[in-house]
Amino acid sequence: MLLYNVTVQIDRAVEADWLDWMQATHIPDVLATGCFLSGELFRLIDGQEDHATYAVQYRCRDMETLRRYQEIFAPDLQAAHRQRYEGRFAAFRSLLEEVI
């Protein structure tokens, strides 16, 4: 099992809109690709004043499925996020393998 993690720092000024959009649109759209078994959203407790940090975690069965997501679906989904919040966020992705 793989955990595909997207960490996002979002400006406080658009945080509420971003949260609504992530929960109502983006995460459901990612899950609708059929590439992930689940998706969860976590807020990092860090106390930053100018931005909030979130981790979106998606569970994926195997590397082949993740590669299919990255090649077929990710470009358009990431572009929609970028267009909506351009200049208001920073993001990085990491991949973790379940050990136990």
SULJOJO-V194009 format. One record per pair of residues at least 12 apart in sequence whose C-alpha atoms are under 8 Angstrom apart, sorted by the first residue. I is the first residue (numbers start at 0). J is the second residue. D is the distance in whole Angstrom. If there is no record, write none. Layout:
{{I/J/D} {I/J/D}}
This chain:
{{0/58/7} {0/59/6} {0/60/5} {0/61/6} {0/96/6} {0/97/5} {1/58/6} {1/59/5} {1/60/6} {1/61/6} {1/62/8} {1/94/7} {1/95/6} {1/96/5} {1/97/6} {2/56/6} {2/57/6} {2/58/5} {2/59/6} {2/94/6} {2/95/5} {2/96/6} {2/97/7} {3/56/6} {3/57/5} {3/58/6} {3/59/7} {3/92/7} {3/93/6} {3/94/5} {3/95/6} {4/54/7} {4/55/6} {4/56/5} {4/57/6} {4/92/6} {4/93/5} {4/94/6} {4/95/8} {5/54/6} {5/55/5} {5/56/6} {5/90/7} {5/91/6} {5/92/4} {5/93/7} {6/52/7} {6/53/6} {6/54/4} {6/55/6} {6/90/5} {6/91/5} {6/92/6} {7/52/6} {7/53/5} {7/54/6} {7/55/8} {7/88/7} {7/89/6} {7/90/4} {7/91/7} {8/50/6} {8/51/6} {8/52/4} {8/53/6} {8/88/5} {8/89/5} {8/90/6} {9/50/5} {9/51/5} {9/52/6} {9/53/8} {9/87/6} {9/88/4} {9/89/7} {10/49/6} {10/50/4} {10/51/6} {10/87/5} {10/88/6} {11/48/8} {11/49/6} {11/50/5} {11/51/6} {13/87/8} {14/51/7} {25/76/8} {25/80/8} {26/38/7} {28/76/8} {29/76/7} {32/68/7} {32/72/7} {34/59/7} {34/64/6} {34/65/7} {34/67/8} {34/68/6} {35/57/6} {35/58/5} {35/59/5} {35/60/7} {36/57/7} {36/58/5} {36/59/6} {36/60/7} {37/57/6} {37/58/5} {37/59/8} {38/55/7} {38/56/6} {38/57/4} {38/58/7} {39/55/6} {39/56/5} {39/57/7} {40/53/7} {40/54/6} {40/55/5} {40/56/6} {41/53/5} {41/54/5} {41/55/6} {42/54/6}}
